[in-house]
């Protein structure tokens, strides 16, 4: 044990002596590539900006004070864009169910919303069964009127296949800015029985 301790001490002394013999280098100047800035400008001759009277700017419209209305709710498998908005590419009788448990087919809902003030807001769309239970729901969508010439905008929801409670008359509920805007019917069609 003493021999190991002696070897360790000798190695430590030799390393310390060797590092002490090295000449010291001057520290390098760190260059971060930042530009040199001139003198800080003085505030001489500057004037305080004039306060603008908010009443002189005209009324400010917020999502809470804007008026929204649902122009139409359309369902389909696929849509084409026209001057009148999105139109189903093919006739759509309703959402077809298949399987056990019953699962809906993939379909799309387009909600057209009008806002004369063209104020952006949130939109939620839900599919309710005949008992009022939520079967499908999309929340936190955005209606963006900014930069549009028209005061109407389409909001599109692509629904994935979902387990449903059964066939019947369902409702599509639309909330704009957190306010319910009413509901529209959606037919859900039972699968055709196998005839074997």
N, C-alpha and C positions, 0 to 999 in steps of 0.2 A: 504494500500500500504506500509505503514511504517513497519507493522508487517512482511510482506513478506520479505522486505529488511533486516530486523533484523534477521529473521530466516536464510536467505541466508548467511549473514555475519557470523553468529554463526557457521553454517555448514562449511563454508570455513575455519574459524579459527581452528575448531576441526580437520578437515582433515589435515591441514598443521601441526598442533601440533602432530598428530598421526604419520604422515610420518617422522617428524623430530626425533621421539623417536626410530625409527628402526635403528639397527646397520648397518653400511655400509659394504657391501661385497667387497672384493678385486676383481678387474676386472679379468675375466677369460681369459686365453691365448687361442687365436684362432688357431686351428690346421687344416690346409687345406689338410693334408695328402701328402704334397709335399716332395720329398726326399731332403736331405741336399746335397748341391753341394760342392765339394772340391774347392781348390784354382784354380783360373783361370790360364790355362797353358800359359807359356811364349813362345814367337816366336823365341827363340834362336835355331839356327841350321837349321831353315827351309829355303828352297830355293824356289824361284819363279818358278811356272810351266813353262815349255818351250812352246813357242808359236808354234802352229801347222800350217804349211803352207797349206792354203785351196786348193791350186793347187795339193799338194801331196796327198790329200784325194780322189781325183777323181772328176769328174763333179757332180754337184748337180742338180737334176731334180726336177722342180716344176710343179704343174698342168698346168701352162701357157706354159711351154716348152715341156711337154709330148705330145705324139701323141695318140689320141683315135680314134677308129672306131667302128661303130655299125655293129656287125656280123649278127644279125638277130633280127626281132621283131615278136613275135608269140602271137596270141590271142587264148583263149580257156575258157572252163567252169572250168576245173580242169587240173592239170599237175602232171606228175610223173618225178622224178629226175633220169637222166641217166648219163653215162659217157660223153655223148655229150651235156649235159645241160638239161634244162627242156623241156619236150615234152608234147603236149596235150594228155590227157587220152582218149579222143574221138574226132572224126572229128568235126571241127568247121567251119560251112559255113559262119557265120557272126553273128552280134549282132541282135537279134530279138527285134522288138518293139511291144508294146501292150498298150491298153488303150486309153483314150481321156482325156487329152493331151497324145501324144505318149511318152512312157517311155521305156528306154532300159532295157534289162534283166541284171542281175548281171553277170560280166565276169571278166577275168584276162588277163593282158598283161605281157609278160616276154620279157625284152630287154637284149640281150647279147652284152656286150661291151668288146673290146680288147684294152689293153694298154701294149706294150712291156716293158715299164719302170716300170710298176706296181705302179703307183702313184695314191693315192686316190683323188677323186674329187666329185663334185656335179652332179646330173642328174635331169632333168625335163622331164616329158612326158605329152603331150597334145593330145586330140582328137579334130580334126577340122572337121566341117561339109563341105558340098560341096561348100559353099560360103566362106570358110576360117574363119568362126566364131568359137571361142573356145567353145566347148560343155562340156568338162571335162578336168581337169588339175591337175597334182601333181607336186609341186615344192619343192625344197630343199632336195631331196633324196640324198643318199650318195652311191657312188661306193667304196667299200673297197677291195683293192687288198692285203692288208697287211697279210702276213703269207700264202698266196696262192702259190702253186707250178706253177699253170697255169697263163697265162697272160690274161685270159678271166674271166669275172664275170657276173652273171645274176642279173638283177634288176627286182623285181616283183611288179606290181600294181594290187590291187584288186579294181575294179570299182563297186560302188554301183549303183542301178537303178537311172537313171537321165533323166529328160525331154529332149527330142531331137527335132530338127526342122523338121525332116522327114526322110524318107528312102533315100538311095543313097550311093554313093561312098565317104566315109569319109577318112581322112588322120590321121595317127599317127605321130606326130612330136616329135622328140627326141632332147634335148639339153644336151650336156655334157660339164661341166665346163663353162656353159653360152653360148657355141657356138652351133648353129644349126647343127645337123648331118644329116639332110635330113628327109624325111617322107616316110612312107609306107602306102599302101592302107588298108582300113578296110571297109568291106561291112556291111551296116546297112540295115536290111530286114524289109519291111513293114508288118504289121499284115495281116493275111489272112482274107478276107472279110467273114462275117457271111452269110451262105447260109441257110436261113430259109424259 
